[in-house]
């Protein structure tokens, strides 16, 4: 991937998290065209960078736990 593809991917993930529209990890990975494993790595990287990302099992979506 190049920097523009990566940036676009990060923006899409951020938008879906903010709108609580990610779906399950499998659904999100398919929507983004990446593997489920890569998605988990990205989410881990986001958390390592201080993003308060959590997963709601009832709603099957990622969300930001802090504003």
C-alpha positions in Angstrom: 0.0 0.0 0.0 1.1 3.5 -0.5 0.6 6.5 1.8 -2.6 7.7 0.1 -4.2 4.3 0.3 -3.3 4.0 4.0 -4.6 7.5 4.7 -7.9 6.7 3.0 -8.2 3.4 4.9 -7.6 5.2 8.2 -10.2 7.9 7.4 -12.8 5.2 6.5 -12.2 3.3 9.7 -12.4 6.5 11.7 -15.7 7.5 10.1 -17.2 4.1 10.6 -16.2 4.0 14.3 -17.6 7.5 14.9 -20.9 6.5 13.4 -20.9 3.1 15.1 -21.3 1.5 11.8 -18.4 -0.9 11.6 -20.2 -4.2 12.1 -18.3 -7.2 13.3 -14.6 -7.4 12.7 -15.2 -9.9 9.8 -17.7 -7.5 8.2 -15.4 -4.5 8.6 -12.4 -6.3 7.2 -14.5 -7.4 4.1 -15.9 -3.9 3.7 -12.4 -2.4 3.8 -10.9 -5.1 1.5 -8.3 -6.3 4.1 -7.8 -9.4 6.1 -9.3 -9.9 9.5 -5.8 -10.2 10.9 -4.7 -6.9 9.4 -7.8 -5.3 10.9 -6.9 -6.5 14.4 -3.3 -5.2 13.9 -4.6 -1.8 12.9 -7.0 -1.7 15.9 -4.1 -2.6 18.1 -1.9 0.1 16.6 -4.6 2.6 17.1 -5.0 1.7 20.7 -1.2 1.8 21.2 -1.3 5.4 19.8 -3.8 6.3 22.4 -7.1 6.0 20.5 -9.8 4.9 23.0 -11.3 2.2 20.7 -13.6 -0.4 22.3 -16.0 -3.0 20.9 -19.7 -3.3 21.8 -20.7 -6.9 21.6 -24.4 -6.1 21.9 -24.4 -3.7 18.9 -21.5 -5.6 17.0 -19.6 -2.4 16.4 -16.4 -0.6 17.4 -16.8 2.8 19.1 -14.7 5.4 20.8 -15.0 5.0 24.5 -14.1 8.7 25.1 -15.1 11.8 23.1 
